[in-house]
Amino acid sequence: MVCFCFLVDQKRKIRRSKPVAGMCSRCRSGASVVDMITATRFCHVPFYWKSWKAIMCTFCGAILKSYR
Ligand SMILES: [Zn+2]
């Protein structure tokens, strides 16, 4: 199972982002609402995509809130 976990990784890609009222709790810069795609890869071959929305800080990358 350890070996299996090693071969699977995830890549996040931001499709769209829009500034939103709010502040990052970590670095105090502005938060944005983003449309994201997470690609799950097995041996560097993507086999599953999920798109989701979240409020995140584009400056430090902290996820402040996520929706499904
Ligand atoms: Zn931040």
PDB file of the backbone (N, CA, C, O) and the ligand in Angstrom, with CONECT records:
HET     ZN  A 101       1
ATOM      1  N   MET A   1       0.829  -1.217   0.000  1.00  0.00           N
ATOM      2  CA  MET A   1       0.000   0.000   0.000  1.00  0.00           C
ATOM      3  C   MET A   1       0.860   1.264   0.000  1.00  0.00           C
ATOM      4  O   MET A   1       0.481   2.291  -0.563  1.00  0.00           O
ATOM      5  N   VAL A   2       2.004   1.170   0.631  1.00  0.00           N
ATOM      6  CA  VAL A   2       2.920   2.316   0.665  1.00  0.00           C
ATOM      7  C   VAL A   2       3.386   2.636  -0.759  1.00  0.00           C
ATOM      8  O   VAL A   2       3.466   3.793  -1.171  1.00  0.00           O
ATOM      9  N   CYS A   3       3.686   1.572  -1.483  1.00  0.00           N
ATOM     10  CA  CYS A   3       4.130   1.708  -2.860  1.00  0.00           C
ATOM     11  C   CYS A   3       3.043   2.346  -3.712  1.00  0.00           C
ATOM     12  O   CYS A   3       3.328   3.197  -4.554  1.00  0.00           O
ATOM     13  N   PHE A   4       1.819   1.942  -3.497  1.00  0.00           N
ATOM     14  CA  PHE A   4       0.692   2.467  -4.243  1.00  0.00           C
ATOM     15  C   PHE A   4       0.532   3.973  -4.022  1.00  0.00           C
ATOM     16  O   PHE A   4       0.318   4.728  -4.970  1.00  0.00           O
ATOM     17  N   CYS A   5       0.636   4.392  -2.788  1.00  0.00           N
ATOM     18  CA  CYS A   5       0.500   5.805  -2.459  1.00  0.00           C
ATOM     19  C   CYS A   5       1.594   6.622  -3.122  1.00  0.00           C
ATOM     20  O   CYS A   5       1.399   7.777  -3.502  1.00  0.00           O
ATOM     21  N   PHE A   6       2.711   6.010  -3.245  1.00  0.00           N
ATOM     22  CA  PHE A   6       3.863   6.685  -3.817  1.00  0.00           C
ATOM     23  C   PHE A   6       3.642   7.022  -5.287  1.00  0.00           C
ATOM     24  O   PHE A   6       4.150   8.028  -5.784  1.00  0.00           O
ATOM     25  N   LEU A   7       2.893   6.188  -5.971  1.00  0.00           N
ATOM     26  CA  LEU A   7       2.697   6.373  -7.402  1.00  0.00           C
ATOM     27  C   LEU A   7       1.557   7.321  -7.738  1.00  0.00           C
ATOM     28  O   LEU A   7       1.456   7.810  -8.863  1.00  0.00           O
ATOM     29  N   VAL A   8       0.700   7.577  -6.758  1.00  0.00           N
ATOM     30  CA  VAL A   8      -0.449   8.435  -7.000  1.00  0.00           C
ATOM     31  C   VAL A   8      -0.150   9.833  -6.495  1.00  0.00           C
ATOM     32  O   VAL A   8       0.287  10.017  -5.359  1.00  0.00           O
ATOM     33  N   ASP A   9      -0.385  10.804  -7.341  1.00  0.00           N
ATOM     34  CA  ASP A   9      -0.262  12.169  -6.860  1.00  0.00           C
ATOM     35  C   ASP A   9      -1.384  13.021  -7.441  1.00  0.00           C
ATOM     36  O   ASP A   9      -2.113  12.599  -8.339  1.00  0.00           O
ATOM     37  N   GLN A  10      -1.495  14.192  -6.919  1.00  0.00           N
ATOM     38  CA  GLN A  10      -2.549  15.079  -7.371  1.00  0.00           C
ATOM     39  C   GLN A  10      -1.958  16.401  -7.827  1.00  0.00           C
ATOM     40  O   GLN A  10      -1.001  16.918  -7.250  1.00  0.00           O
ATOM     41  N   LYS A  11      -2.553  16.919  -8.870  1.00  0.00           N
ATOM     42  CA  LYS A  11      -2.122  18.213  -9.374  1.00  0.00           C
ATOM     43  C   LYS A  11      -3.319  19.147  -9.368  1.00  0.00           C
ATOM     44  O   LYS A  11      -4.405  18.788  -9.822  1.00  0.00           O
ATOM     45  N   ARG A  12      -3.111  20.327  -8.859  1.00  0.00           N
ATOM     46  CA  ARG A  12      -4.170  21.315  -8.836  1.00  0.00           C
ATOM     47  C   ARG A  12      -3.929  22.368  -9.895  1.00  0.00           C
ATOM     48  O   ARG A  12      -2.804  22.808 -10.129  1.00  0.00           O
ATOM     49  N   LYS A  13      -5.024  22.758 -10.527  1.00  0.00           N
ATOM     50  CA  LYS A  13      -4.916  23.788 -11.539  1.00  0.00           C
ATOM     51  C   LYS A  13      -6.040  24.777 -11.316  1.00  0.00           C
ATOM     52  O   LYS A  13      -7.197  24.395 -11.141  1.00  0.00           O
ATOM     53  N   ILE A  14      -5.693  26.036 -11.323  1.00  0.00           N
ATOM     54  CA  ILE A  14      -6.710  27.068 -11.162  1.00  0.00           C
ATOM     55  C   ILE A  14      -7.178  27.517 -12.535  1.00  0.00           C
ATOM     56  O   ILE A  14      -6.391  27.982 -13.360  1.00  0.00           O
ATOM     57  N   ARG A  15      -8.477  27.366 -12.761  1.00  0.00           N
ATOM     58  CA  ARG A  15      -9.015  27.756 -14.057  1.00  0.00           C
ATOM     59  C   ARG A  15      -9.380  29.237 -14.087  1.00  0.00           C
ATOM     60  O   ARG A  15      -9.109  29.944 -15.057  1.00  0.00           O
ATOM     61  N   ARG A  16      -9.988  29.675 -13.024  1.00  0.00           N
ATOM     62  CA  ARG A  16     -10.480  31.043 -12.961  1.00  0.00           C
ATOM     63  C   ARG A  16     -10.386  31.524 -11.526  1.00  0.00           C
ATOM     64  O   ARG A  16     -10.587  30.744 -10.595  1.00  0.00           O
ATOM     65  N   SER A  17     -10.090  32.769 -11.341  1.00  0.00           N
ATOM     66  CA  SER A  17     -10.128  33.301  -9.981  1.00  0.00           C
ATOM     67  C   SER A  17     -10.679  34.715 -10.013  1.00  0.00           C
ATOM     68  O   SER A  17     -10.454  35.476 -10.954  1.00  0.00           O
ATOM     69  N   LYS A  18     -11.393  35.035  -8.977  1.00  0.00           N
ATOM     70  CA  LYS A  18     -12.034  36.333  -8.894  1.00  0.00           C
ATOM     71  C   LYS A  18     -11.870  36.839  -7.470  1.00  0.00           C
ATOM     72  O   LYS A  18     -12.158  36.114  -6.517  1.00  0.00           O
ATOM     73  N   PRO A  19     -11.415  38.065  -7.317  1.00  0.00           N
ATOM     74  CA  PRO A  19     -11.253  38.598  -5.956  1.00  0.00           C
ATOM     75  C   PRO A  19     -12.593  38.661  -5.229  1.00  0.00           C
ATOM     76  O   PRO A  19     -13.625  38.975  -5.821  1.00  0.00           O
ATOM     77  N   VAL A  20     -12.554  38.364  -3.975  1.00  0.00           N
ATOM     78  CA  VAL A  20     -13.778  38.341  -3.185  1.00  0.00           C
ATOM     79  C   VAL A  20     -13.497  39.033  -1.853  1.00  0.00           C
ATOM     80  O   VAL A  20     -12.352  39.098  -1.404  1.00  0.00           O
ATOM     81  N   ALA A  21     -14.542  39.540  -1.238  1.00  0.00           N
ATOM     82  CA  ALA A  21     -14.359  40.187   0.053  1.00  0.00           C
ATOM     83  C   ALA A  21     -13.901  39.160   1.071  1.00  0.00           C
ATOM     84  O   ALA A  21     -14.491  38.087   1.200  1.00  0.00           O
ATOM     85  N   GLY A  22     -12.876  39.491   1.769  1.00  0.00           N
ATOM     86  CA  GLY A  22     -12.356  38.548   2.753  1.00  0.00           C
ATOM     87  C   GLY A  22     -10.857  38.675   2.827  1.00  0.00           C
ATOM     88  O   GLY A  22     -10.226  39.331   1.999  1.00  0.00           O
ATOM     89  N   MET A  23     -10.313  38.049   3.811  1.00  0.00           N
ATOM     90  CA  MET A  23      -8.902  38.193   4.058  1.00  0.00           C
ATOM     91  C   MET A  23      -8.310  36.851   4.446  1.00  0.00           C
ATOM     92  O   MET A  23      -8.937  36.049   5.139  1.00  0.00           O
ATOM     93  N   CYS A  24      -7.105  36.626   3.992  1.00  0.00           N
ATOM     94  CA  CYS A  24      -6.414  35.404   4.359  1.00  0.00           C
ATOM     95  C   CYS A  24      -6.000  35.480   5.824  1.00  0.00           C
ATOM     96  O   CYS A  24      -5.481  36.496   6.287  1.00  0.00           O
ATOM     97  N   SER A  25      -6.238  34.401   6.531  1.00  0.00           N
ATOM     98  CA  SER A  25      -5.899  34.399   7.953  1.00  0.00           C
ATOM     99  C   SER A  25      -4.399  34.207   8.168  1.00  0.00           C
ATOM    100  O   SER A  25      -3.890  34.434   9.265  1.00  0.00           O
ATOM    101  N   ARG A  26      -3.704  33.792   7.127  1.00  0.00           N
ATOM    102  CA  ARG A  26      -2.274  33.545   7.263  1.00  0.00           C
ATOM    103  C   ARG A  26      -1.426  34.743   6.899  1.00  0.00           C
ATOM    104  O   ARG A  26      -0.535  35.129   7.655  1.00  0.00           O
ATOM    105  N   CYS A  27      -1.695  35.340   5.740  1.00  0.00           N
ATOM    106  CA  CYS A  27      -0.802  36.417   5.294  1.00  0.00           C
ATOM    107  C   CYS A  27      -1.505  37.765   5.170  1.00  0.00           C
ATOM    108  O   CYS A  27      -0.874  38.769   4.842  1.00  0.00           O
ATOM    109  N   ARG A  28      -2.825  37.790   5.434  1.00  0.00           N
ATOM    110  CA  ARG A  28      -3.583  39.034   5.439  1.00  0.00           C
ATOM    111  C   ARG A  28      -3.742  39.688   4.077  1.00  0.00           C
ATOM    112  O   ARG A  28      -4.087  40.867   3.991  1.00  0.00           O
ATOM    113  N   SER A  29      -3.497  38.943   3.022  1.00  0.00           N
ATOM    114  CA  SER A  29      -3.785  39.522   1.722  1.00  0.00           C
ATOM    115  C   SER A  29      -5.186  39.096   1.293  1.00  0.00           C
ATOM    116  O   SER A  29      -5.848  38.323   1.986  1.00  0.00           O
ATOM    117  N   GLY A  30      -5.625  39.601   0.157  1.00  0.00           N
ATOM    118  CA  GLY A  30      -7.000  39.371  -0.266  1.00  0.00           C
ATOM    119  C   GLY A  30      -7.298  37.947  -0.673  1.00  0.00           C
ATOM    120  O   GLY A  30      -6.441  37.246  -1.211  1.00  0.00           O
ATOM    121  N   ALA A  31      -8.515  37.531  -0.411  1.00  0.00           N
ATOM    122  CA  ALA A  31      -8.942  36.192  -0.795  1.00  0.00           C
ATOM    123  C   ALA A  31      -9.593  36.246  -2.168  1.00  0.00           C
ATOM    124  O   ALA A  31     -10.081  37.295  -2.589  1.00  0.00           O
ATOM    125  N   SER A  32      -9.601  35.125  -2.862  1.00  0.00           N
ATOM    126  CA  SER A  32     -10.251  35.020  -4.161  1.00  0.00           C
ATOM    127  C   SER A  32     -11.101  33.768  -4.208  1.00  0.00           C
ATOM    128  O   SER A  32     -10.802  32.764  -3.562  1.00  0.00           O
ATOM    129  N   VAL A  33     -12.175  33.851  -4.992  1.00  0.00           N
ATOM    130  CA  VAL A  33     -12.951  32.636  -5.220  1.00  0.00           C
ATOM    131  C   VAL A  33     -12.398  32.023  -6.502  1.00  0.00           C
ATOM    132  O   VAL A  33     -12.288  32.699  -7.525  1.00  0.00           O
ATOM    133  N   VAL A  34     -12.056  30.753  -6.442  1.00  0.00           N
ATOM    134  CA  VAL A  34     -11.397  30.118  -7.572  1.00  0.00           C
ATOM    135  C   VAL A  34     -12.146  28.871  -8.037  1.00  0.00           C
ATOM    136  O   VAL A  34     -12.766  28.153  -7.253  1.00  0.00           O
ATOM    137  N   ASP A  35     -12.060  28.647  -9.346  1.00  0.00           N
ATOM    138  CA  ASP A  35     -12.538  27.412  -9.961  1.00  0.00           C
ATOM    139  C   ASP A  35     -11.313  26.548 -10.153  1.00  0.00           C
ATOM    140  O   ASP A  35     -10.381  26.934 -10.858  1.00  0.00           O
ATOM    141  N   MET A  36     -11.308  25.404  -9.544  1.00  0.00           N
ATOM    142  CA  MET A  36     -10.116  24.584  -9.598  1.00  0.00           C
ATOM    143  C   MET A  36     -10.378  23.223 -10.182  1.00  0.00           C
ATOM    144  O   MET A  36     -11.490  22.700 -10.113  1.00  0.00           O
ATOM    145  N   ILE A  37      -9.360  22.666 -10.749  1.00  0.00           N
ATOM    146  CA  ILE A  37      -9.434  21.282 -11.223  1.00  0.00           C
ATOM    147  C   ILE A  37      -8.346  20.513 -10.510  1.00  0.00           C
ATOM    148  O   ILE A  37      -7.182  20.915 -10.510  1.00  0.00           O
ATOM    149  N   THR A  38      -8.723  19.415  -9.908  1.00  0.00           N
ATOM    150  CA  THR A  38      -7.735  18.538  -9.311  1.00  0.00           C
ATOM    151  C   THR A  38      -7.623  17.305 -10.194  1.00  0.00           C
ATOM    152  O   THR A  38      -8.611  16.607 -10.421  1.00  0.00           O
ATOM    153  N   ALA A  39      -6.452  17.044 -10.678  1.00  0.00           N
ATOM    154  CA  ALA A  39      -6.218  15.848 -11.477  1.00  0.00           C
ATOM    155  C   ALA A  39      -5.472  14.844 -10.614  1.00  0.00           C
ATOM    156  O   ALA A  39      -4.408  15.140 -10.071  1.00  0.00           O
ATOM    157  N   THR A  40      -6.042  13.658 -10.496  1.00  0.00           N
ATOM    158  CA  THR A  40      -5.367  12.590  -9.768  1.00  0.00           C
ATOM    159  C   THR A  40      -4.601  11.751 -10.784  1.00  0.00           C
ATOM    160  O   THR A  40      -5.157  11.288 -11.780  1.00  0.00           O
ATOM    161  N   ARG A  41      -3.351  11.572 -10.516  1.00  0.00           N
ATOM    162  CA  ARG A  41      -2.513  10.877 -11.488  1.00  0.00           C
ATOM    163  C   ARG A  41      -1.929   9.600 -10.899  1.00  0.00           C
ATOM    164  O   ARG A  41      -1.599   9.517  -9.716  1.00  0.00           O
ATOM    165  N   PHE A  42      -1.822   8.645 -11.747  1.00  0.00           N
ATOM    166  CA  PHE A  42      -1.203   7.387 -11.368  1.00  0.00           C
ATOM    167  C   PHE A  42      -0.018   7.172 -12.290  1.00  0.00           C
ATOM    168  O   PHE A  42      -0.192   7.060 -13.503  1.00  0.00           O
ATOM    169  N   CYS A  43       1.154   7.115 -11.749  1.00  0.00           N
ATOM    170  CA  CYS A  43       2.386   7.042 -12.558  1.00  0.00           C
ATOM    171  C   CYS A  43       2.438   8.174 -13.580  1.00  0.00           C
ATOM    172  O   CYS A  43       2.805   7.967 -14.737  1.00  0.00           O
ATOM    173  N   HIS A  44       2.066   9.368 -13.138  1.00  0.00           N
ATOM    174  CA  HIS A  44       2.084  10.573 -13.980  1.00  0.00           C
ATOM    175  C   HIS A  44       1.065  10.556 -15.109  1.00  0.00           C
ATOM    176  O   HIS A  44       1.126  11.400 -16.004  1.00  0.00           O
ATOM    177  N   VAL A  45       0.137   9.621 -15.086  1.00  0.00           N
ATOM    178  CA  VAL A  45      -0.935   9.592 -16.082  1.00  0.00           C
ATOM    179  C   VAL A  45      -2.238   9.976 -15.389  1.00  0.00           C
ATOM    180  O   VAL A  45      -2.708   9.257 -14.507  1.00  0.00           O
ATOM    181  N   PRO A  46      -2.818  11.097 -15.782  1.00  0.00           N
ATOM    182  CA  PRO A  46      -4.065  11.507 -15.139  1.00  0.00           C
ATOM    183  C   PRO A  46      -5.195  10.523 -15.448  1.00  0.00           C
ATOM    184  O   PRO A  46      -5.382  10.134 -16.601  1.00  0.00           O
ATOM    185  N   PHE A  47      -5.930  10.131 -14.444  1.00  0.00           N
ATOM    186  CA  PHE A  47      -7.057   9.229 -14.695  1.00  0.00           C
ATOM    187  C   PHE A  47      -8.347   9.712 -14.061  1.00  0.00           C
ATOM    188  O   PHE A  47      -9.399   9.103 -14.250  1.00  0.00           O
ATOM    189  N   TYR A  48      -8.276  10.791 -13.317  1.00  0.00           N
ATOM    190  CA  TYR A  48      -9.484  11.286 -12.679  1.00  0.00           C
ATOM    191  C   TYR A  48      -9.394  12.787 -12.469  1.00  0.00           C
ATOM    192  O   TYR A  48      -8.411  13.298 -11.931  1.00  0.00           O
ATOM    193  N   TRP A  49     -10.438  13.485 -12.903  1.00  0.00           N
ATOM    194  CA  TRP A  49     -10.465  14.925 -12.712  1.00  0.00           C
ATOM    195  C   TRP A  49     -11.665  15.307 -11.860  1.00  0.00           C
ATOM    196  O   TRP A  49     -12.733  14.699 -11.938  1.00  0.00           O
ATOM    197  N   LYS A  50     -11.462  16.290 -11.079  1.00  0.00           N
ATOM    198  CA  LYS A  50     -12.560  16.813 -10.282  1.00  0.00           C
ATOM    199  C   LYS A  50     -12.465  18.325 -10.341  1.00  0.00           C
ATOM    200  O   LYS A  50     -11.401  18.892 -10.093  1.00  0.00           O
ATOM    201  N   SER A  51     -13.566  18.980 -10.665  1.00  0.00           N
ATOM    202  CA  SER A  51     -13.534  20.437 -10.612  1.00  0.00           C
ATOM    203  C   SER A  51     -14.319  20.884  -9.395  1.00  0.00           C
ATOM    204  O   SER A  51     -15.365  20.321  -9.070  1.00  0.00           O
ATOM    205  N   TRP A  52     -13.817  21.873  -8.749  1.00  0.00           N
ATOM    206  CA  TRP A  52     -14.433  22.348  -7.511  1.00  0.00           C
ATOM    207  C   TRP A  52     -14.155  23.812  -7.328  1.00  0.00           C
ATOM    208  O   TRP A  52     -13.296  24.402  -7.985  1.00  0.00           O
ATOM    209  N   LYS A  53     -14.903  24.377  -6.421  1.00  0.00           N
ATOM    210  CA  LYS A  53     -14.807  25.792  -6.117  1.00  0.00           C
ATOM    211  C   LYS A  53     -14.286  25.980  -4.720  1.00  0.00           C
ATOM    212  O   LYS A  53     -14.606  25.214  -3.811  1.00  0.00           O
ATOM    213  N   ALA A  54     -13.498  26.982  -4.560  1.00  0.00           N
ATOM    214  CA  ALA A  54     -12.985  27.251  -3.223  1.00  0.00           C
ATOM    215  C   ALA A  54     -12.683  28.723  -3.081  1.00  0.00           C
ATOM    216  O   ALA A  54     -12.498  29.443  -4.062  1.00  0.00           O
ATOM    217  N   ILE A  55     -12.639  29.148  -1.848  1.00  0.00           N
ATOM    218  CA  ILE A  55     -12.131  30.478  -1.567  1.00  0.00           C
ATOM    219  C   ILE A  55     -10.720  30.285  -1.073  1.00  0.00           C
ATOM    220  O   ILE A  55     -10.487  29.634  -0.055  1.00  0.00           O
ATOM    221  N   MET A  56      -9.788  30.851  -1.792  1.00  0.00           N
ATOM    222  CA  MET A  56      -8.407  30.666  -1.387  1.00  0.00           C
ATOM    223  C   MET A  56      -7.621  31.953  -1.517  1.00  0.00           C
ATOM    224  O   MET A  56      -8.041  32.905  -2.174  1.00  0.00           O
ATOM    225  N   CYS A  57      -6.498  31.953  -0.887  1.00  0.00           N
ATOM    226  CA  CYS A  57      -5.576  33.065  -0.993  1.00  0.00           C
ATOM    227  C   CYS A  57      -4.643  32.751  -2.145  1.00  0.00           C
ATOM    228  O   CYS A  57      -3.922  31.754  -2.107  1.00  0.00           O
ATOM    229  N   THR A  58      -4.650  33.589  -3.169  1.00  0.00           N
ATOM    230  CA  THR A  58      -3.780  33.317  -4.311  1.00  0.00           C
ATOM    231  C   THR A  58      -2.337  33.710  -4.008  1.00  0.00           C
ATOM    232  O   THR A  58      -1.419  33.383  -4.760  1.00  0.00           O
ATOM    233  N   PHE A  59      -2.157  34.404  -2.918  1.00  0.00           N
ATOM    234  CA  PHE A  59      -0.802  34.830  -2.559  1.00  0.00           C
ATOM    235  C   PHE A  59      -0.006  33.714  -1.888  1.00  0.00           C
ATOM    236  O   PHE A  59       1.119  33.417  -2.291  1.00  0.00           O
ATOM    237  N   CYS A  60      -0.591  33.102  -0.867  1.00  0.00           N
ATOM    238  CA  CYS A  60       0.146  32.031  -0.175  1.00  0.00           C
ATOM    239  C   CYS A  60      -0.456  30.653  -0.428  1.00  0.00           C
ATOM    240  O   CYS A  60       0.109  29.648   0.003  1.00  0.00           O
ATOM    241  N   GLY A  61      -1.590  30.590  -1.119  1.00  0.00           N
ATOM    242  CA  GLY A  61      -2.159  29.301  -1.478  1.00  0.00           C
ATOM    243  C   GLY A  61      -3.012  28.631  -0.413  1.00  0.00           C
ATOM    244  O   GLY A  61      -3.388  27.468  -0.560  1.00  0.00           O
ATOM    245  N   ALA A  62      -3.319  29.349   0.649  1.00  0.00           N
ATOM    246  CA  ALA A  62      -4.129  28.765   1.718  1.00  0.00           C
ATOM    247  C   ALA A  62      -5.580  28.648   1.265  1.00  0.00           C
ATOM    248  O   ALA A  62      -6.137  29.584   0.692  1.00  0.00           O
ATOM    249  N   ILE A  63      -6.185  27.495   1.524  1.00  0.00           N
ATOM    250  CA  ILE A  63      -7.604  27.300   1.217  1.00  0.00           C
ATOM    251  C   ILE A  63      -8.394  27.769   2.429  1.00  0.00           C
ATOM    252  O   ILE A  63      -8.262  27.226   3.525  1.00  0.00           O
ATOM    253  N   LEU A  64      -9.207  28.776   2.213  1.00  0.00           N
ATOM    254  CA  LEU A  64      -9.967  29.321   3.333  1.00  0.00           C
ATOM    255  C   LEU A  64     -11.317  28.641   3.470  1.00  0.00           C
ATOM    256  O   LEU A  64     -11.846  28.485   4.570  1.00  0.00           O
ATOM    257  N   LYS A  65     -11.859  28.241   2.337  1.00  0.00           N
ATOM    258  CA  LYS A  65     -13.153  27.570   2.362  1.00  0.00           C
ATOM    259  C   LYS A  65     -13.302  26.791   1.073  1.00  0.00           C
ATOM    260  O   LYS A  65     -12.888  27.270   0.018  1.00  0.00           O
ATOM    261  N   SER A  66     -13.879  25.608   1.128  1.00  0.00           N
ATOM    262  CA  SER A  66     -14.094  24.880  -0.120  1.00  0.00           C
ATOM    263  C   SER A  66     -15.536  24.415  -0.220  1.00  0.00           C
ATOM    264  O   SER A  66     -16.180  24.074   0.771  1.00  0.00           O
ATOM    265  N   TYR A  67     -16.011  24.415  -1.443  1.00  0.00           N
ATOM    266  CA  TYR A  67     -17.368  23.952  -1.728  1.00  0.00           C
ATOM    267  C   TYR A  67     -17.260  22.685  -2.527  1.00  0.00           C
ATOM    268  O   TYR A  67     -16.226  22.405  -3.133  1.00  0.00           O
ATOM    269  N   ARG A  68     -18.333  21.912  -2.529  1.00  0.00           N
ATOM    270  CA  ARG A  68     -18.337  20.739  -3.392  1.00  0.00           C
ATOM    271  C   ARG A  68     -19.302  20.878  -4.530  1.00  0.00           C
ATOM    272  O   ARG A  68     -19.424  19.969  -5.351  1.00  0.00           O
TER     273      ARG A  68
HETATM  274 ZN    ZN A 101      -2.521  34.051   2.316  1.00  0.00          ZN2+
END
